[in-house]
């Protein structure tokens, strides 16, 4: 039982799991939000520009019918005629197309930020597997999408029917109005329908985004073993790290022992501590080139004796320097006087001074 439960995806996705999913284009994305923004933006274009668009279309149609009767079937004339029709269509549709593109981009960027990946464009043959397709068709996610689509149709249909009933008694009177007024009436009713639909779909989009984000987090949940494996990959295997530290210590110890033969003097405890100092002309203060306790101290003293490096016993000084100095550091200023006396003794011992 414990073996099975350990494989349950009970852990929240780590930052690395979320980042990897994002790099692959796997982000929480609700299709309802761009749809609502596109519909709202299109409504805004028609609300502020409907008169201009209608006038432009009427003038364009008038010009088309006027020119169509007088055109000679000459390629140059036909080319000019169709080019003018094309330009008029583009001019009328450009604000709407720009709004649709902008709303679509904003609707996606608002959900997961700017993201560029080619992962979704990479061919995946597993998607052609009919068995997987059938499983997806009857999965819980497909049922949820079906329910959302049905709910959306019911909302749109219900809103349209309700608004239509409010203006039902005005429809017979349209026969007495001009074409322009009829179009204005249709535009007014359509705008109200779209407005109420947008409000309803906006609320639905918020709920859908919350559900999509929850589903995304659920899909990316990890087992305890996956979390441990990822931690090992990120931080490194503890055994490997321990081995690396051991190798680093061995290399540091080797470099330290190689510096002992060049030391000027070794201060001892005499048996437990050993600190090797080096001082040359021009140095601001003696430098600790090696230090150690126990076995390491014995090793330092052994190498020093083999290379005729003087050993000087001074228990208080050895303890003070062992606590206060690290390898490569200058000795503390308060120890200058004592060390200077020892160096003078060593120089006299070597016959360098009298």
Rosetta silent file (secondary structure, phi, psi, omega in degrees, C-alpha in Angstrom):
SEQUENCE: XXXXXXXXXXXXXXXXXXXXXXXXXXXXXXXXXXXXXXXXXXXXXXXXXXXXXXXXXXXXXXXXXXXXXXXXXXXXXXXXXXXXXXXXXXXXXXXXXXXXXXXXXXXXXXXXXXXXXXXXXXXXXXXXXXXXXXXXXXXXXXXXXXXXXXXXXXXXXXXXXXXXXXXXXXXXXXXXXXXXXXXXXXXXXXXXXXXXXXXXXXXXXXXXXXXXXXXXXXXXXXXXXXXXXXXXXXXXXXXXXXXXXXXXXXXXXXXXXXXXXXXXXXXXXXXXXXXXXXXXXXXXXXXXXXXXXXXXXXXXXXXXXXXXXXXXXXXXXXXXXXXXXXXXXXXXXXXXXXXXXXXXXXXXXXXXXX
SCORE:     score description
SCORE:     0.000 S_00000001
   1 L     0.000  -41.522 -179.515    0.000    0.000    0.000 S_00000001
   2 H   -66.543  -33.028  179.430    2.814    2.416    0.849 S_00000001
   3 H   -66.910  -37.248  179.878    4.482    1.689   -2.460 S_00000001
   4 H   -71.995  -41.197 -176.733    1.328    2.590   -4.357 S_00000001
   5 H   -67.199  -28.816 -179.799    0.617    5.718   -2.352 S_00000001
   6 L   -66.747  -17.814 -179.892    4.151    6.978   -2.906 S_00000001
   7 L   -93.766   -1.604  177.056    3.337    7.182   -6.616 S_00000001
   8 L   -70.260  140.309  179.891    0.264    9.382   -6.080 S_00000001
   9 L   -84.232   85.585 -176.735    0.734   12.885   -7.442 S_00000001
  10 L  -106.855  -10.633 -175.112    0.209   14.724   -4.183 S_00000001
  11 E   -95.377  140.779  176.734    2.993   17.313   -4.395 S_00000001
  12 L   -66.440  146.375 -179.429    2.572   20.783   -5.861 S_00000001
  13 L   -63.160  139.638  179.026    4.693   21.401   -8.974 S_00000001
  14 L   -77.039  169.971  177.970    8.080   22.907   -8.285 S_00000001
  15 H   -60.308  -37.377  179.963    9.354   26.089   -9.880 S_00000001
  16 H   -67.760  -39.440  178.800   11.491   24.062  -12.274 S_00000001
  17 H   -63.887  -42.243  178.750    8.517   21.934  -13.336 S_00000001
  18 H   -66.353  -40.081  179.985    6.448   25.043  -14.013 S_00000001
  19 H   -66.290  -41.876  178.485    9.334   26.678  -15.888 S_00000001
  20 H   -63.788  -40.789  179.113    9.922   23.588  -18.054 S_00000001
  21 H   -64.367  -39.917  179.184    6.210   23.386  -18.839 S_00000001
  22 H   -64.922  -42.136  179.156    6.153   27.060  -19.799 S_00000001
  23 H   -62.171  -26.204  177.947    9.164   26.648  -22.090 S_00000001
  24 L   -89.103    1.301 -179.732    7.238   23.890  -23.854 S_00000001
  25 L    85.676    8.765  179.868    4.211   26.153  -24.268 S_00000001
  26 L   -90.714   91.341 -177.787    2.211   24.333  -21.585 S_00000001
  27 L  -130.683  155.830  177.101    0.571   27.242  -19.768 S_00000001
  28 L   -68.104  120.863 -174.233   -2.904   27.816  -18.306 S_00000001
  29 L  -140.611  118.209  175.735   -4.891   29.301  -21.159 S_00000001
  30 L   -98.156  126.478  179.163   -8.596   30.014  -21.312 S_00000001
  31 H   -76.348  -12.654 -178.148  -10.001   30.460  -24.801 S_00000001
  32 H   -73.783  -34.264 -177.039  -12.944   32.392  -23.400 S_00000001
  33 H   -64.748  -51.026  175.389  -10.914   35.472  -22.434 S_00000001
  34 H   -59.763  -35.894 -179.989   -9.631   36.250  -25.973 S_00000001
  35 H   -62.322  -44.286  179.935  -13.123   35.519  -27.319 S_00000001
  36 H   -65.556  -42.094 -179.706  -14.728   38.032  -24.947 S_00000001
  37 H   -66.199  -38.357  178.087  -12.095   40.674  -25.704 S_00000001
  38 H   -64.567  -44.132  179.137  -12.485   40.165  -29.453 S_00000001
  39 H   -64.473  -43.074 -179.990  -16.249   40.470  -29.196 S_00000001
  40 H   -65.658  -43.580  179.130  -15.990   43.539  -26.960 S_00000001
  41 H   -63.495  -40.950  178.051  -13.401   45.179  -29.201 S_00000001
  42 H   -63.401  -39.274  176.669  -15.467   44.518  -32.307 S_00000001
  43 H   -61.039  -41.974  179.321  -18.468   46.067  -30.578 S_00000001
  44 H   -61.968  -41.404  178.522  -16.404   49.151  -29.807 S_00000001
  45 H   -61.147  -46.396 -179.368  -15.336   49.453  -33.449 S_00000001
  46 H   -68.660  -34.464 -178.394  -18.933   49.210  -34.647 S_00000001
  47 H   -66.116  -44.868 -176.618  -20.201   51.550  -31.926 S_00000001
  48 H   -89.280  -22.130 -174.331  -17.773   54.351  -32.741 S_00000001
  49 H  -121.264   10.442 -175.808  -17.280   53.685  -36.439 S_00000001
  50 H   -63.163  -42.263 -178.714  -20.550   52.189  -37.670 S_00000001
  51 H   -63.344  -44.594  178.852  -21.718   55.417  -39.321 S_00000001
  52 H   -63.609  -43.442 -179.754  -18.399   55.904  -41.085 S_00000001
  53 H   -64.257  -42.045 -179.703  -18.284   52.277  -42.206 S_00000001
  54 H   -65.546  -43.962  177.978  -21.874   52.382  -43.449 S_00000001
  55 H   -61.569  -40.812 -179.747  -21.309   55.629  -45.379 S_00000001
  56 H   -64.166  -43.003 -179.543  -18.141   54.207  -46.884 S_00000001
  57 H   -67.012  -40.676  179.555  -19.900   51.016  -47.974 S_00000001
  58 H   -62.973  -45.507  179.197  -22.863   52.926  -49.441 S_00000001
  59 H   -63.973  -39.119  179.750  -20.576   55.204  -51.426 S_00000001
  60 H   -65.098  -44.141  179.370  -18.504   52.224  -52.559 S_00000001
  61 H   -64.924  -38.344  178.390  -21.584   50.308  -53.710 S_00000001
  62 H   -61.903  -45.189  179.277  -22.913   53.390  -55.492 S_00000001
  63 H   -63.734  -37.945 -179.632  -19.618   53.804  -57.343 S_00000001
  64 H   -62.418  -47.700 -177.625  -19.535   50.114  -58.243 S_00000001
  65 H   -69.531  -33.208  178.679  -23.003   50.152  -59.792 S_00000001
  66 H   -69.076  -39.307 -177.809  -22.368   53.441  -61.570 S_00000001
  67 H   -80.275  -28.205 -176.047  -19.103   52.260  -63.076 S_00000001
  68 H   -62.486  -36.241 -178.329  -20.292   48.734  -63.854 S_00000001
  69 H   -75.264  -25.565 -176.452  -22.718   49.943  -66.494 S_00000001
  70 H  -101.216   -0.310 -177.636  -20.231   52.202  -68.231 S_00000001
  71 L   -73.959  135.829  168.222  -17.177   49.903  -68.166 S_00000001
  72 L   -88.294  143.591 -177.255  -15.756   48.656  -71.399 S_00000001
  73 L   -74.498   62.354  178.392  -14.505   45.098  -71.173 S_00000001
  74 L  -109.660  135.409 -177.012  -10.907   46.260  -71.401 S_00000001
  75 H   -53.749  -39.319 -178.608   -8.318   44.660  -69.103 S_00000001
  76 H   -64.289  -43.503  179.515   -6.995   48.029  -67.936 S_00000001
  77 H   -66.683  -40.906  179.277  -10.463   49.255  -66.958 S_00000001
  78 H   -64.578  -39.764  179.697  -11.361   45.987  -65.233 S_00000001
  79 H   -62.957  -44.723  179.092   -8.086   46.026  -63.300 S_00000001
  80 H   -64.379  -40.302 -178.732   -8.721   49.568  -62.057 S_00000001
  81 H   -62.092  -51.060 -178.185  -12.318   48.738  -61.180 S_00000001
  82 H   -68.582  -31.349  177.986  -11.499   45.656  -59.082 S_00000001
  83 H   -65.860  -40.441  177.197   -8.559   47.401  -57.456 S_00000001
  84 H   -65.101  -39.640  176.509  -10.848   50.213  -56.226 S_00000001
  85 H   -61.593  -44.789 -179.395  -13.319   47.655  -54.879 S_00000001
  86 H   -62.735  -44.029 -178.897  -10.490   45.855  -53.057 S_00000001
  87 H   -63.619  -42.561  178.952   -9.096   49.090  -51.564 S_00000001
  88 H   -62.025  -41.363  178.211  -12.528   50.148  -50.293 S_00000001
  89 H   -63.687  -41.921 -179.968  -13.049   46.757  -48.627 S_00000001
  90 H   -64.932  -43.238 -179.670   -9.632   46.931  -46.982 S_00000001
  91 H   -60.802  -42.466 -178.918  -10.224   50.470  -45.703 S_00000001
  92 H   -69.071  -39.644 -173.907  -13.558   49.475  -44.170 S_00000001
  93 H   -86.701  -17.153 -175.369  -12.289   46.232  -42.621 S_00000001
  94 H   -57.679  -49.089  178.864   -8.867   47.451  -41.398 S_00000001
  95 H   -58.147  -39.519 -179.277  -10.069   48.918  -38.040 S_00000001
  96 H   -67.202  -43.653 -179.185  -12.017   45.752  -37.330 S_00000001
  97 H   -65.987  -40.284  178.237   -9.107   43.444  -38.245 S_00000001
  98 H   -63.862  -40.208  179.076   -6.645   45.473  -36.179 S_00000001
  99 H   -65.862  -41.606  179.407   -8.970   45.343  -33.181 S_00000001
 100 H   -62.609  -45.238  179.173   -9.457   41.583  -33.537 S_00000001
 101 H   -62.998  -45.664 -178.965   -5.686   40.990  -33.738 S_00000001
 102 H   -63.579  -45.056 -179.569   -4.966   43.289  -30.794 S_00000001
 103 H   -63.721  -38.978  178.379   -7.690   41.776  -28.620 S_00000001
 104 H   -63.473  -43.355  179.422   -6.505   38.252  -29.413 S_00000001
 105 H   -66.925  -46.607 -178.882   -2.905   39.074  -28.462 S_00000001
 106 H   -62.989  -38.807 -179.687   -3.879   40.978  -25.312 S_00000001
 107 H   -62.728  -31.977  178.264   -6.241   38.201  -24.248 S_00000001
 108 H   -86.020  -41.418  179.917   -3.419   35.653  -24.313 S_00000001
 109 H   -63.481  -35.930  179.714   -0.624   37.878  -22.982 S_00000001
 110 H   -63.672  -23.783 -177.664   -2.803   38.872  -20.033 S_00000001
 111 H   -86.140  -43.889 -174.603   -3.047   35.213  -19.027 S_00000001
 112 H  -135.954   12.824  177.093    0.549   34.013  -19.235 S_00000001
 113 L    77.108 -175.132  178.863    2.704   36.933  -20.408 S_00000001
 114 L   -74.082  130.999 -177.856    4.894   37.058  -23.476 S_00000001
 115 L  -148.870  125.109  176.160    5.912   33.576  -24.564 S_00000001
 116 L  -124.384  120.931  178.575    7.619   32.377  -27.726 S_00000001
 117 L  -150.409  146.621  178.847    8.170   28.673  -28.252 S_00000001
 118 L  -102.387    5.590 -176.905    8.313   26.324  -31.222 S_00000001
 119 H   -60.828  -41.542 -178.038    7.466   23.288  -29.109 S_00000001
 120 H   -70.036  -21.374 -179.571    3.803   23.381  -30.114 S_00000001
 121 H   -87.494  -12.188 -178.812    4.795   23.605  -33.795 S_00000001
 122 L   -71.366  129.323  179.838    7.007   20.530  -33.635 S_00000001
 123 L   -59.511  136.622 -179.870    5.334   17.515  -35.324 S_00000001
 124 L  -130.953  106.531 -175.461    4.229   14.898  -32.816 S_00000001
 125 H   -67.953  -21.513  179.997    3.246   11.547  -34.306 S_00000001
 126 H   -65.758  -23.257  178.810    1.653   10.405  -31.049 S_00000001
 127 H   -70.013  -16.832  179.108   -1.165   12.878  -31.704 S_00000001
 128 H   -87.176   -1.959 -179.196   -2.116   10.762  -34.739 S_00000001
 129 L   -70.270  116.506 -177.228   -2.733    7.728  -32.560 S_00000001
 130 H   -63.755  -32.354 -179.676   -6.488    6.948  -32.905 S_00000001
 131 H   -63.803  -45.011  178.740   -6.597    5.214  -29.507 S_00000001
 132 H   -64.525  -37.304  178.829   -5.293    8.349  -27.769 S_00000001
 133 H   -63.853  -40.754  179.069   -7.734   10.451  -29.755 S_00000001
 134 H   -67.071  -39.167  178.234  -10.685    8.331  -28.655 S_00000001
 135 H   -62.682  -41.484  178.678   -9.539    8.501  -25.020 S_00000001
 136 H   -66.783  -34.414 -177.883   -9.349   12.288  -25.213 S_00000001
 137 H   -63.140  -35.178 -177.532  -12.756   12.397  -26.875 S_00000001
 138 L  -108.298   20.938  179.638  -14.398   10.690  -23.903 S_00000001
 139 L   -82.785  168.145  179.164  -12.189   12.202  -21.192 S_00000001
 140 H   -62.489  -37.510 -179.600  -13.384   14.415  -18.353 S_00000001
 141 H   -63.978  -39.795  178.357  -11.753   17.433  -19.975 S_00000001
 142 H   -65.032  -39.189  177.974  -13.704   16.877  -23.203 S_00000001
 143 H   -64.635  -38.317  177.962  -16.937   16.621  -21.225 S_00000001
 144 H   -65.001  -43.163  178.370  -16.119   19.884  -19.445 S_00000001
 145 H   -63.317  -38.532  177.449  -15.427   21.605  -22.782 S_00000001
 146 H   -63.517  -42.881  179.185  -18.718   20.238  -24.142 S_00000001
 147 H   -63.255  -39.818  179.157  -20.573   21.548  -21.093 S_00000001
 148 H   -65.998  -39.467  179.716  -18.957   24.972  -21.519 S_00000001
 149 H   -65.011  -43.218  178.119  -19.923   25.078  -25.203 S_00000001
 150 H   -63.341  -42.910  178.578  -23.530   24.152  -24.421 S_00000001
 151 H   -61.942  -40.247  179.217  -23.643   26.737  -21.632 S_00000001
 152 H   -63.535  -42.711  178.647  -22.256   29.378  -23.992 S_00000001
 153 H   -63.826  -40.189  178.952  -24.914   28.581  -26.595 S_00000001
 154 H   -64.726  -39.700  179.454  -27.641   28.740  -23.955 S_00000001
 155 H   -64.831  -50.172 -178.576  -26.369   32.104  -22.727 S_00000001
 156 H   -62.370  -45.694  179.602  -26.143   33.603  -26.199 S_00000001
 157 H   -63.676  -42.514 -179.863  -29.495   32.159  -27.236 S_00000001
 158 H   -64.479  -44.199  179.267  -31.205   33.228  -24.028 S_00000001
 159 H   -64.374  -45.650 -179.337  -29.851   36.787  -24.207 S_00000001
 160 H   -61.345  -42.344 -179.172  -30.726   37.132  -27.910 S_00000001
 161 H   -65.886  -42.115 -179.024  -34.239   35.821  -27.350 S_00000001
 162 H   -64.152  -45.109  179.463  -34.838   38.113  -24.355 S_00000001
 163 H   -66.988  -39.453 -178.828  -33.648   41.232  -26.191 S_00000001
 164 H   -61.791  -38.537  179.205  -35.552   40.244  -29.331 S_00000001
 165 H   -62.491  -32.661 -179.255  -38.817   40.009  -27.383 S_00000001
 166 H   -66.074  -28.405 -176.418  -38.366   43.611  -26.186 S_00000001
 167 L  -110.495   11.334 -176.071  -38.354   44.880  -29.780 S_00000001
 168 H   -62.800  -38.282 -177.890  -40.803   42.386  -31.274 S_00000001
 169 H   -72.872  -13.126 -179.913  -43.660   44.912  -31.459 S_00000001
 170 H   -90.982  -11.496 -175.504  -41.466   47.375  -33.408 S_00000001
 171 L   -65.485  -42.790  178.898  -40.632   44.969  -36.233 S_00000001
 172 H   -58.137  -32.507 -178.584  -43.855   45.514  -38.279 S_00000001
 173 H   -72.123  -10.501 -179.778  -43.156   49.247  -38.357 S_00000001
 174 H   -65.784  -24.404 -177.609  -39.814   48.692  -40.103 S_00000001
 175 H   -64.719  -20.623 -178.609  -41.626   48.346  -43.432 S_00000001
 176 H   -94.571   -1.892 -177.527  -42.324   52.082  -43.388 S_00000001
 177 L   -96.872  162.778  176.379  -38.700   53.077  -42.702 S_00000001
 178 L   -75.614  166.895 -179.868  -35.850   53.715  -45.101 S_00000001
 179 H   -60.395  -40.305 -179.263  -33.080   51.188  -45.620 S_00000001
 180 H   -62.522  -44.122  179.652  -30.699   53.295  -43.564 S_00000001
 181 H   -66.871  -35.531  176.517  -33.115   53.454  -40.617 S_00000001
 182 H   -62.695  -44.396  179.497  -33.738   49.722  -40.856 S_00000001
 183 H   -64.515  -37.619  177.388  -30.008   49.093  -40.709 S_00000001
 184 H   -64.013  -40.428  177.934  -29.706   51.450  -37.752 S_00000001
 185 H   -62.905  -46.086  178.765  -32.485   49.547  -35.950 S_00000001
 186 H   -61.613  -41.295  179.115  -30.785   46.215  -36.643 S_00000001
 187 H   -64.206  -39.827  179.863  -27.466   47.660  -35.456 S_00000001
 188 H   -63.979  -46.749  179.571  -29.041   48.993  -32.253 S_00000001
 189 H   -65.100  -42.941 -179.816  -30.667   45.655  -31.396 S_00000001
 190 H   -62.491  -39.125  179.364  -27.516   43.731  -32.323 S_00000001
 191 H   -63.209  -42.793  178.644  -25.413   46.017  -30.146 S_00000001
 192 H   -63.903  -42.007  178.097  -27.653   45.392  -27.141 S_00000001
 193 H   -59.672  -47.836 -178.272  -27.528   41.653  -27.717 S_00000001
 194 H   -64.451  -36.855 -179.426  -23.725   41.725  -27.973 S_00000001
 195 H   -63.461  -48.837  179.844  -23.422   43.942  -24.891 S_00000001
 196 H   -67.537  -35.949  177.227  -25.407   41.607  -22.658 S_00000001
 197 H   -64.527  -41.025  179.371  -23.678   38.579  -24.160 S_00000001
 198 H   -61.322  -42.671  179.665  -20.289   40.169  -23.431 S_00000001
 199 H   -62.303  -45.007 -179.724  -21.204   40.763  -19.804 S_00000001
 200 H   -65.911  -44.031 -178.927  -22.371   37.170  -19.376 S_00000001
 201 H   -70.221  -28.035  176.815  -19.378   35.717  -21.233 S_00000001
 202 H   -64.386  -44.784  176.519  -16.980   37.925  -19.264 S_00000001
 203 H   -63.125  -39.701  178.509  -18.183   36.379  -16.007 S_00000001
 204 H   -66.410  -35.431 -179.984  -17.974   32.954  -17.603 S_00000001
 205 H   -66.607  -38.015  178.081  -14.414   33.700  -18.816 S_00000001
 206 H   -62.767  -45.649  178.304  -13.278   34.569  -15.285 S_00000001
 207 H   -64.736  -38.575 -179.893  -14.637   31.268  -13.961 S_00000001
 208 H   -66.354  -39.402  178.427  -13.151   29.398  -16.910 S_00000001
 209 H   -65.393  -41.091  177.633   -9.701   30.921  -16.343 S_00000001
 210 H   -62.239  -41.977  178.337   -9.824   29.983  -12.651 S_00000001
 211 H   -66.094  -41.838 -179.138  -10.790   26.426  -13.592 S_00000001
 212 H   -63.109  -41.166  179.182   -8.096   26.254  -16.294 S_00000001
 213 H   -66.131  -40.409  177.185   -5.422   27.427  -13.873 S_00000001
 214 H   -63.465  -43.159 -179.816   -6.551   24.883  -11.271 S_00000001
 215 H   -64.850  -37.788  178.992   -6.551   22.116  -13.893 S_00000001
 216 H   -64.173  -45.182  177.523   -3.078   23.143  -15.067 S_00000001
 217 H   -62.418  -38.540 -179.641   -1.694   22.959  -11.523 S_00000001
 218 H   -66.846  -41.587 -179.148   -3.376   19.584  -11.042 S_00000001
 219 H   -65.450  -29.449 -177.052   -1.933   18.183  -14.275 S_00000001
 220 L   -92.950    2.722  178.201    1.583   19.256  -13.256 S_00000001
 221 L   -58.233  152.761 -173.222    1.430   17.767   -9.759 S_00000001
 222 E  -123.351  157.072  171.804    4.336   15.486   -8.926 S_00000001
 223 L   -81.609  164.000  178.338    4.966   12.359   -6.926 S_00000001
 224 H   -60.570  -35.969 -179.982    7.298   12.471   -3.948 S_00000001
 225 H   -67.850  -37.852  178.176    9.854   10.498   -5.953 S_00000001
 226 H   -63.626  -38.760  177.644    9.708   12.999   -8.815 S_00000001
 227 H   -64.068  -43.052  179.037   10.390   15.827   -6.365 S_00000001
 228 H   -63.908  -44.086 -179.674   13.376   13.946   -4.938 S_00000001
 229 H   -63.350  -40.715  179.540   14.744   13.158   -8.413 S_00000001
 230 H   -66.249  -38.602  178.761   14.378   16.769   -9.509 S_00000001
 231 H   -62.448  -39.397  177.644   16.114   17.943   -6.340 S_00000001
 232 H   -64.768  -41.473 -179.829   18.998   15.602   -7.103 S_00000001
 233 H   -66.602  -36.591 -177.137   19.234   16.891  -10.662 S_00000001
 234 H   -78.962  -50.191 -175.539   19.120   20.505   -9.535 S_00000001
 235 H   -89.830  -19.715 -176.740   21.247   20.357   -6.414 S_00000001
 236 L    99.482  148.407  178.346   23.294   17.313   -7.315 S_00000001
 237 L   -64.198  128.269 -179.893   23.426   13.823   -5.824 S_00000001
 238 H   -54.425  -36.626  179.216   24.518   14.096   -2.140 S_00000001
 239 H   -66.255  -42.083  178.889   26.975   11.225   -2.620 S_00000001
 240 H   -65.464  -42.228  179.524   28.527   12.914   -5.631 S_00000001
 241 H   -62.956  -40.556  178.539   28.679   16.246   -3.793 S_00000001
 242 H   -63.204  -40.195  178.675   30.325   14.572   -0.800 S_00000001
 243 H   -65.615  -39.239  178.399   32.887   12.974   -3.090 S_00000001
 244 H   -63.280  -43.442  178.584   33.595   16.320   -4.754 S_00000001
 245 H   -63.099  -38.736  179.397   34.122   17.958   -1.361 S_00000001
 246 H   -63.842  -43.132  178.366   36.450   15.144   -0.347 S_00000001
 247 H   -63.621  -40.636  178.381   38.491   15.573   -3.525 S_00000001
 248 H   -62.732  -40.904  177.857   38.609   19.333   -2.971 S_00000001
 249 H   -64.450  -40.232  179.089   39.856   18.801    0.581 S_00000001
 250 H   -63.524  -41.336  179.340   42.518   16.393   -0.656 S_00000001
 251 H   -66.992  -40.323  178.192   43.695   18.880   -3.287 S_00000001
 252 H   -64.748  -40.351  177.625   43.743   21.718   -0.727 S_00000001
 253 H   -63.325  -40.555 -179.742   45.704   19.526    1.683 S_00000001
 254 H   -64.859  -43.317  178.593   48.167   18.622   -1.067 S_00000001
 255 H   -64.232  -37.732  179.803   48.716   22.282   -2.004 S_00000001
 256 H   -64.904  -44.508 -179.822   49.169   23.162    1.661 S_00000001
 257 H   -66.450  -31.372  178.872   51.775   20.432    2.201 S_00000001
 258 H   -70.423  -21.051  179.562   53.611   21.527   -0.946 S_00000001
 259 H   -85.417  -15.374 -177.039   53.926   25.019    0.573 S_00000001
 260 H   -62.101  -43.584 -179.103   55.566   23.775    3.819 S_00000001
 261 L   -59.135  -23.947 -179.984   59.109   23.358    2.362 S_00000001
 262 L   -91.870    1.307 -178.824   59.103   27.061    1.427 S_00000001
 263 L   -69.946  156.723  178.789   58.016   28.167    4.913 S_00000001
 264 L   -87.053  -38.229 -179.052   60.328   30.283    7.063 S_00000001
 265 E  -157.137  154.399  175.295   59.346   28.712   10.393 S_00000001
 266 E  -119.780  120.244  178.407   56.803   26.294   11.870 S_00000001
 267 E   -91.086  129.917 -176.092   55.247   27.222   15.219 S_00000001
 268 E  -120.649  169.306 -174.429   54.186   24.147   17.228 S_00000001
 269 L   -93.133  -36.571   30.428   52.073   23.367   20.284 S_00000001
 270 L  -107.270  -15.778 -171.715   54.288   21.091   20.325 S_00000001
 271 L  -106.034  -25.955 -172.619   52.316   17.918   19.553 S_00000001
 272 L   -98.760  -28.608 -175.692   48.768   18.957   18.668 S_00000001
 273 E  -126.657  150.404  174.822   49.137   22.107   16.547 S_00000001
 274 E  -150.994  128.313  179.389   51.472   23.285   13.813 S_00000001
 275 E  -128.108  119.904 -179.776   51.382   26.587   11.898 S_00000001
 276 E   -94.728  127.504 -179.616   53.822   27.222    9.057 S_00000001
 277 E  -114.337  147.711  177.037   54.747   30.870    8.432 S_00000001
 278 E  -128.696  132.326  176.905   56.505   32.411    5.480 S_00000001
 279 L  -141.905  129.628  177.544   58.214   35.790    5.463 S_00000001
 280 L  -130.284  160.725  179.507   60.360   37.331    2.771 S_00000001
 281 L   -60.898  132.657 -178.386   61.826   40.744    2.260 S_00000001
 282 L   100.585  -17.345  178.000   59.208   43.131    0.900 S_00000001
 283 L   -77.420  142.592 -178.666   56.220   41.380    2.540 S_00000001
 284 L   -73.100  -26.652  179.115   54.099   43.568    4.808 S_00000001
 285 L  -163.335  158.403  176.395   53.678   40.764    7.346 S_00000001
 286 L   -61.449  148.825 -177.116   54.331   37.005    7.702 S_00000001
 287 E  -116.969  141.941  175.818   51.787   34.798    5.968 S_00000001
 288 E   -81.863  116.717 -179.500   50.241   31.527    7.141 S_00000001
 289 E  -104.083  -15.520  177.685   51.000   28.942    4.424 S_00000001
 290 E  -162.816  147.442  174.540   49.894   25.825    6.327 S_00000001
 291 E  -157.285  154.495 -179.527   48.230   24.884    9.564 S_00000001
 292 E  -173.864  165.963  179.032   46.769   21.774   11.098 S_00000001
 293 E  -126.755  153.962  176.598   45.932   19.819   14.205 S_00000001
 294 L    62.593 -123.873 -177.631   46.611   16.244   15.212 S_00000001
 295 H   -60.173  -40.069 -179.685   47.688   14.073   12.273 S_00000001
 296 H   -64.640  -39.429  177.610   47.941   17.079    9.941 S_00000001
 297 H   -62.391  -42.821  177.914   50.185   18.875   12.435 S_00000001
 298 H   -62.367  -37.965  179.109   52.473   15.851   12.617 S_00000001
 299 H   -65.738  -41.604  179.072   52.596   15.752    8.808 S_00000001
 300 H   -62.879  -44.851 -179.298   53.529   19.457    8.637 S_00000001
 301 H   -65.474  -37.178  179.501   56.315   18.995   11.178 S_00000001
 302 H   -64.022  -45.005  179.762   57.597   15.913    9.359 S_00000001
 303 H   -66.419  -38.784  179.258   57.821   17.762    6.035 S_00000001
 304 H   -62.272  -43.403  179.255   59.412   20.770    7.756 S_00000001
 305 H   -64.298  -38.394 -179.961   62.122   18.572    9.325 S_00000001
 306 H   -66.063  -27.157 -177.568   62.825   16.910    5.984 S_00000001
 307 L  -109.271   18.852  175.486   63.348   20.334    4.368 S_00000001
 308 L    57.974   36.807  173.693   65.295   21.925    7.273 S_00000001
 309 L   -89.408  124.042 -176.274   62.500   24.323    8.174 S_00000001
 310 E   -61.147  141.689  174.743   63.002   25.362   11.830 S_00000001
 311 E  -108.460  127.228 -179.589   60.416   24.206   14.392 S_00000001
 312 E  -123.162  123.782 -179.170   59.754   26.612   17.255 S_00000001
 313 E   -87.934  125.232  177.025   57.627   25.579   20.194 S_00000001
 314 L  -157.311   94.154 -173.082   55.332   28.288   21.545 S_00000001
 315 H   -60.064  -51.422 -179.270   52.028   27.025   22.886 S_00000001
 316 H   -60.480  -41.875 -179.373   50.184   30.361   23.415 S_00000001
 317 H   -66.463  -40.489 -179.960   51.281   31.692   20.011 S_00000001
 318 H   -62.680  -44.649  179.971   50.357   28.431   18.244 S_00000001
 319 H   -65.715  -40.179 -178.515   46.878   28.413   19.805 S_00000001
 320 H   -65.281  -45.296 -178.403   46.323   32.120   19.023 S_00000001
 321 H   -71.262  -33.589  179.731   47.369   31.848   15.372 S_00000001
 322 H   -64.626  -36.185 -179.664   45.436   28.609   14.826 S_00000001
 323 H   -80.532  -36.000 -169.032   42.197   30.304   15.955 S_00000001
 324 H   -96.060  -15.329 -172.771   42.732   33.726   14.394 S_00000001
 325 L  -123.533  144.795  173.096   44.378   32.989   11.024 S_00000001
 326 L  -111.142  164.435 -179.413   43.450   31.038    7.923 S_00000001
 327 L   -61.909  129.351 -178.447   45.752   29.746    5.218 S_00000001
 328 L    95.494  -10.168 -179.529   46.868   32.629    3.016 S_00000001
 329 L   -87.078  154.333  167.704   46.140   35.277    5.672 S_00000001
 330 E   -74.500  152.622  178.711   48.629   37.627    7.254 S_00000001
 331 L   -67.803  153.021  178.225   49.137   37.029   10.958 S_00000001
 332 L   -59.868  149.039 -175.774   47.076   39.309   13.284 S_00000001
 333 H   -62.221  -32.592 -177.701   48.709   42.648   14.125 S_00000001
 334 H   -69.616  -11.103 -179.956   48.720   41.880   17.862 S_00000001
 335 H  -102.583    2.739 -177.587   51.072   38.949   17.193 S_00000001
 336 H   -56.225  -47.036 -173.712   53.645   40.945   15.182 S_00000001
 337 H   -62.299  -46.281 -178.134   55.989   41.483   18.141 S_00000001
 338 H   -66.048  -43.874 -179.540   56.092   37.819   19.211 S_00000001
 339 H   -66.683  -37.075  178.759   56.513   36.534   15.655 S_00000001
 340 H   -60.681  -40.130  178.276   59.207   39.116   14.941 S_00000001
 341 H   -64.670  -39.538  179.116   61.222   37.801   17.875 S_00000001
 342 H   -67.200  -41.020  178.879   60.821   34.227   16.594 S_00000001
 343 H   -64.532  -38.682  177.342   61.866   35.242   13.067 S_00000001
 344 H   -62.780  -40.636  177.119   64.921   37.001   14.481 S_00000001
 345 H   -62.436  -42.462 -179.537   65.794   33.815   16.336 S_00000001
 346 H   -65.213  -42.497 -179.793   65.372   31.766   13.141 S_00000001
 347 H   -63.896  -39.469  176.673   67.542   34.158   11.112 S_00000001
 348 H   -65.274  -37.105 -179.794   70.252   33.954   13.766 S_00000001
 349 H   -63.661  -37.016 -179.577   69.887   30.180   13.729 S_00000001
 350 H   -86.137   -4.424  179.939   70.440   30.141    9.969 S_00000001
 351 L    78.672   18.786 -179.526   73.306   32.622   10.237 S_00000001
 352 L   -81.990  -26.309  176.310   71.499   35.276    8.244 S_00000001
 353 L  -133.862  163.435  177.657   71.918   37.870   11.009 S_00000001
 354 L  -113.244    0.000    0.000   74.269   38.271   13.984 S_00000001
